Amino acid sequence: MPLSLISEAIVPQHLKPYLEATDKPSVIRELLEILDRAGVLSDSQAATQVVLERESCMSTGLEHGIAIPHGKTDTVDRLLVAVALKPEGVDFDSADGAPSRIFILTLSPASRSGPHIRFLAEISRLLQDDKQRQRLLSCATPEAMAAVLARKIP
């Protein structure tokens, strides 16, 4: 998959180098607030409900300090992504039991799965690399985060 999907989905206005949230529901709400403040959510309440419901079925806390809460709703017309960091970590019921430090929230239309699946596969591959995770966690600005995620920083 070309990196253009990540480059297209990741925009600095949707990135936050430091989350204030300290628990899973607050992390999800803060990530959705990023998208809402950017003006890309038509129904933030519906988006919150779909992501929290998805999370209650099975945690999206993965390994290596990564969590990818997500949901599908027809209140969005394209793949939306918010990324935030919390270097000290938050308990996200992750697969390896470690706190999550990199949070990537995705929302996609319920009627389309292609872009969502491709984005998740590519971002997962990118963040399997410990160096990339460390580069991302050291970012102090949304622009620096975007550069790391778009692999513009070697």
N, C-alpha and C positions, 0 to 999 in steps of 0.2 A: 504494500500500500504506500502511495506517495505521502511524504510528510506534509503535503499541502493541506490535508484534512486537519492535522494538528495546527498548522499555521493559521488556517481559516477559523478554527473553533476557539483558539486561544487568543484572547485580546487583553491588553493590559488593564482595561477598565473592569475586567472580570477576575482579576488576580489580587490577592492580598498577602503580603509577606508575613503578617503576624495576626493570627486569630486571637480574639479575646475569649472565646468560648472555652469552657472547661469540662463539658460533658457531651455525649453523643447528640442528644436532641438539640442542644445549643449550637453545636458545630453545624448541623444541617440547616438550622434556621439562619445562622450567620452567612453561610454560603449562599442560600437562597436570597438573602437580603442584598448581597452583592449584585445579583442579577436583577433584582427588583429595582434597586437604586440606579442601575444602568438603563432602566426603562425597557428591558427586553421580556419581562413577564407580564402577560395580560391578566393573569389570575394567580397571584402569589399564594393565596390560601389553598387553591386546588393543587398547586405545585408542592407546597409543603405537605399536604395530606398524602399525595402519591409517594413522595420520597420516604416519609415516616412509615407509611404502610409497608412499603417494600423493605425497609430496614427491619421492621418487626418480624417479617417472615424469615429473614436470614441476614446476619450481619455482613456488611460489605467491607469490613476491616480485613485486609489481606495480610500478607507477610511484608517484612522489610519496612514497617512503619507507614504503609500506604493504606488509605481507605478511599473507596470509590462509591460513595452513596449515589444512587441514581433512581430515575423513575421515567415512566412513559405516560404522556398525557397529550390529549389533543388541544390543550390550551397553549401549546407551543407549535410553531410551524417549521422549526428547524432544530438541529442539534445545538444545545446551549451548554456551555461549560464554565464552571467557576472553580478556581484553584486557590487554596490557601494553605499556609504553613503554620505549624505550632511546634517549634523545635523541641520543647520539653515534652511534648506528646499528650495525648488524651486517650483514655481507655475507650476503645471502639470495638471491643469483643473480637479482636483480630484472630486470624487463623493460627498465628504463632504465639499469641498471648502478650506480645509486646505492644506498647502504646503506639498509636498512629500519630505521625508527624506531618505527613503530606496528605492533603484532602483534595480530591478531585470529584466534584459533583457534576453529574450530567443529567440533563433533561432532554428527552427526544419525543417526537410525535408518536402516539400509540400506533399509528397506521404504517410507520416505516421503521425498519430495524437495521437496514444496511449501514448507514453512516455511524450509528451508535455502536454497533458491533465492531466496525473497522476502527473507530476511534479508541475504544477500550483495548483492542488488541495492540494497536500501535503504542499507546501510552504505557501499557503494561510492559511491552518490550523495552521501551526507552528507560523506564524506571527500574528494570531488573539490574541495571548497571549501578553498582554502589557509588561510583564517581559521579554519575549524573544525579543521583539522589542527594549526595553531599553538596554538589554545586547548587542544586535547587534550594536546599535548606540554608545555604549561606547567602541567599539573595536578600537584599534590603529594599528593593523596589519592584513594582509590578513589571517594569520594562526589563529588568534583569531576569525575572522569572520567565517572561515570554521568550527571551533570547535562549535561555537554557532549554526550555521545552521545545523550541523550534530548532534546537541543535545548532544555533548560531555561535555558541561558545564551545570551542573544541575541548 
